[in-house]
């Protein structure tokens, strides 16, 4: 079984949806590098096992996204022995989400990749082989359903943690409260959540080389307003994912790149070059 997200996939696969569909490039059935251990609760949390009503939990998460419009995000995805790291910001104050993110795969030596999503358009600045990404951004209209790449990506919802969490919440099968904890100094409640994979098709997740498992388990930390603070999971030996969201309601800096730095994303199957 593999959960795949085909893009320049590694690049944008860093919003939660990374979270939801993360399992990285579909290059091999073998994994490499050090084994990945399932995240565990810190030693001072309350006793585990208290069940939470799944409908109440889904409502709690959905309502939390309406309380604050902005947040910082960071993510680590381990797949096939490779580590992908990403940091960025997201803004829900406009009609469609805006997002800016910088991603890197340290072991590749290729440098950073920058991704900006504004007004249903994604801009990608590819690595140059050095530390910094290229100053040339390739433009992709996420509403273009005739574009094969957009179909693979699953549209804007694939890069929007809110959309991902909504699908995640709809498929909830069981929620267990582990207890009180903290994430980067923020008081949180730690839950272990099991959700069906049935809705993952809505996020552009494809199956390859076998059937999807019927369900996936995540560790989820919510702050005192029900806002997502952290989400972690391991994917059956394929790797692991950790997403954190912080500074809810804080200032963000998200804008489309200057027009003279933008080029159309190539329609050919070949990858663009900076």
C-alpha positions in Angstrom: 0.0 0.0 0.0 1.2 3.5 -0.8 -0.5 6.8 -0.4 0.9 9.0 -3.2 0.8 12.7 -4.0 2.3 13.1 -7.4 3.6 16.7 -7.8 6.4 18.6 -7.7 4.7 16.9 -5.1 7.2 17.1 -2.5 7.1 20.7 -2.8 3.7 21.6 -2.1 3.0 18.5 -0.2 3.6 20.4 2.9 0.5 21.8 4.1 -1.6 19.5 6.2 -2.7 17.8 3.5 0.6 16.6 3.8 -0.6 15.7 6.9 -3.6 13.9 5.6 -2.0 12.3 2.6 1.6 12.3 3.4 3.7 9.4 2.3 5.8 11.2 -0.2 7.3 10.2 -3.6 6.3 6.8 -4.9 9.8 5.7 -5.9 10.4 2.4 -4.2 8.7 -0.2 -2.1 11.7 -0.2 0.2 12.5 2.3 2.9 15.9 3.6 3.9 17.4 5.5 6.7 16.7 5.2 10.4 13.5 3.6 11.6 10.7 6.1 12.4 9.1 5.7 15.8 5.4 6.4 16.4 5.1 9.7 18.4 4.2 9.2 22.0 2.6 11.4 24.6 4.9 13.2 27.1 5.3 11.6 30.4 3.1 14.1 32.4 -0.1 13.8 30.4 -3.3 12.6 32.1 -4.3 8.9 31.9 -5.3 7.7 28.5 -8.5 6.1 27.3 -11.3 8.6 27.7 -13.6 8.4 24.7 -14.8 11.6 23.0 -18.0 11.9 20.9 -16.8 12.0 17.3 -19.5 14.5 16.3 -18.5 16.9 19.1 -14.9 16.6 18.2 -15.6 17.3 14.5 -17.6 20.4 15.4 -14.9 21.6 17.8 -12.3 21.5 15.0 -14.6 23.1 12.4 -15.6 25.9 14.7 -12.0 26.6 15.6 -11.1 27.6 12.0 -13.6 30.5 12.3 -12.0 32.0 15.4 -8.7 33.2 13.9 -7.9 33.8 10.2 -4.1 33.4 10.2 -1.4 31.0 11.5 2.2 29.9 11.1 2.8 26.3 9.9 5.7 24.0 10.0 5.9 20.4 8.8 8.3 17.5 8.7 7.7 14.6 6.3 9.8 11.4 6.4 9.4 9.1 3.4 11.6 6.4 2.0 14.4 7.6 4.4 14.3 11.2 3.1 13.3 14.2 5.3 11.2 17.0 3.8 10.9 20.1 5.9 8.6 23.1 5.4 7.7 26.3 7.1 5.1 28.9 6.1 2.0 30.9 6.8 -1.7 30.7 5.9 -4.5 33.3 5.8 -8.2 32.5 5.6 -9.4 36.1 5.7 -10.0 36.3 1.9 -12.6 34.3 -0.1 -10.0 31.7 -0.9 -7.0 30.7 1.4 -3.6 32.3 0.8 -0.5 30.4 1.7 3.3 30.9 1.5 5.8 28.1 2.3 9.4 27.3 1.9 10.4 23.7 1.6 13.6 21.8 1.6 15.0 18.2 1.4 18.3 18.6 3.1 19.7 15.3 1.9 19.2 16.3 -1.7 21.6 19.2 -1.7 19.3 21.0 -4.1 18.3 23.9 -1.8 15.0 25.4 -1.0 11.7 25.5 -2.9 9.2 28.4 -2.4 5.5 28.0 -2.9 2.9 30.8 -2.8 -0.9 30.3 -3.2 -3.0 33.4 -3.8 -6.4 33.7 -5.5 -6.5 30.1 -6.6 -3.1 30.4 -8.3 0.0 28.6 -7.2 3.5 30.0 -7.8 6.5 27.7 -7.5 10.1 28.8 -7.4 12.3 25.8 -7.8 15.7 25.0 -6.2 18.7 26.2 -8.1 21.2 23.8 -6.6 22.3 26.4 -4.1 20.7 27.4 -0.8 18.2 29.8 -2.2 15.3 29.1 -4.5 15.2 30.6 -8.0 13.8 34.1 -8.4 11.6 32.7 -11.3 8.2 31.5 -10.3 6.1 29.1 -12.3 2.4 29.9 -12.3 -0.4 27.2 -12.1 -4.1 28.0 -12.0 -5.6 25.6 -9.5 -9.1 26.0 -11.0 -7.9 24.6 -14.4 -9.6 21.2 -14.3 -8.2 20.3 -17.7 -4.7 20.6 -16.5 -3.4 17.1 -15.7 -1.1 18.5 -13.0 -4.0 20.3 -11.3 -6.0 17.0 -11.4 -3.1 15.2 -9.7 -2.8 17.9 -7.0 -6.5 17.8 -6.3 -7.0 21.6 -6.6 -6.8 24.2 -3.9 -8.1 21.9 -1.2 -5.0 19.9 -1.4 -3.0 22.8 0.0 -5.5 24.0 2.5 -5.2 22.6 6.1 -8.8 23.7 6.8 -10.2 21.7 3.9 -8.0 18.7 4.8 -9.2 18.8 8.5 -12.8 19.0 7.4 -12.5 15.9 5.3 -10.5 14.3 8.2 -13.3 15.2 10.7 -16.1 13.8 8.4 -14.4 10.4 8.5 -13.9 10.1 12.3 -14.3 6.7 13.6 -12.9 7.0 17.2 -11.5 9.8 19.3 -9.6 9.1 22.6 -8.5 11.8 24.9 -5.0 11.2 26.2 -4.9 14.2 28.5 -3.4 17.6 29.1 -0.1 18.4 27.4 1.7 21.4 25.8 3.1 22.2 22.4 5.9 24.7 22.3 4.7 26.1 25.6 1.0 26.3 24.6 -1.4 24.3 26.8 -3.1 21.7 24.7 -5.2 18.5 25.0 -3.8 15.5 23.3 -6.1 13.1 21.4 -5.5 9.9 19.5 -7.9 10.0 16.5 -8.8 7.2 14.0 -10.3 8.3 10.7 -11.6 6.5 7.6 -9.5 6.9 4.4 -12.7 6.9 2.3 -12.7 10.7 1.9 -9.1 11.1 1.0 -10.0 11.0 -2.7 -11.5 14.5 -2.2 -8.0 15.7 -1.4 -6.3 14.3 -4.5 -4.8 11.3 -2.7 -4.3 8.3 -5.0 -3.6 4.7 -4.3 -0.8 2.9 -6.1 0.6 -0.6 -5.7 -2.1 -1.8 -3.5 -5.3 -0.9 -1.6 -5.5 1.9 0.9 -5.9 0.9 4.5 -9.5 1.3 5.8 -8.4 3.8 8.4 -5.5 5.9 9.7 -4.6 6.9 13.2 -3.2 10.3 14.2 -2.0 12.0 17.4 -3.7 15.4 17.5 -3.1 18.3 19.9 -5.7 21.1 20.2 -5.3 24.4 22.2 -7.9 25.8 24.6 -9.9 27.2 21.7 -9.9 23.9 19.8 -7.4 25.2 17.2 -4.9 22.7 15.8 -1.5 22.9 17.5 0.1 19.7 16.2 -0.7 16.5 14.3 1.5 13.5 14.0 1.3 10.1 12.4 3.3 7.2 11.1 2.3 5.4 7.9 2.9 1.7 8.2 6.7 1.7 7.7 6.6 4.2 4.8 7.5 7.2 7.0 5.9 9.7 9.2 4.5 13.2 9.3 4.4 16.0 11.8 2.5 19.3 11.3 2.4 22.2 13.8 0.3 25.3 13.6 1.0 28.3 15.9 0.7 32.1 16.3 -3.0 31.9 15.5 -4.3 35.4 14.6 -0.8 36.8 14.1 0.5 38.9 11.2 1.3 37.1 8.0 3.3 38.2 4.9 1.7 36.5 1.8 1.7 38.0 -1.6 2.0 36.9 -5.3 5.5 37.4 -6.7 6.1 40.4 -9.0 4.7 39.9 -12.5 8.2 40.1 -14.1 9.3 37.1 -12.1 6.4 34.9 -13.2 6.2 32.4 -16.1 3.5 29.9 -17.1 3.9 26.4 -15.7 4.9 24.3 -18.7 2.1 22.2 -20.1 4.6 19.5 -21.2 5.3 16.6 -18.9 8.9 17.7 -18.6 9.7 19.5 -15.4 10.4 23.2 -15.7 13.9 24.5 -15.2 14.8 27.7 -13.4 
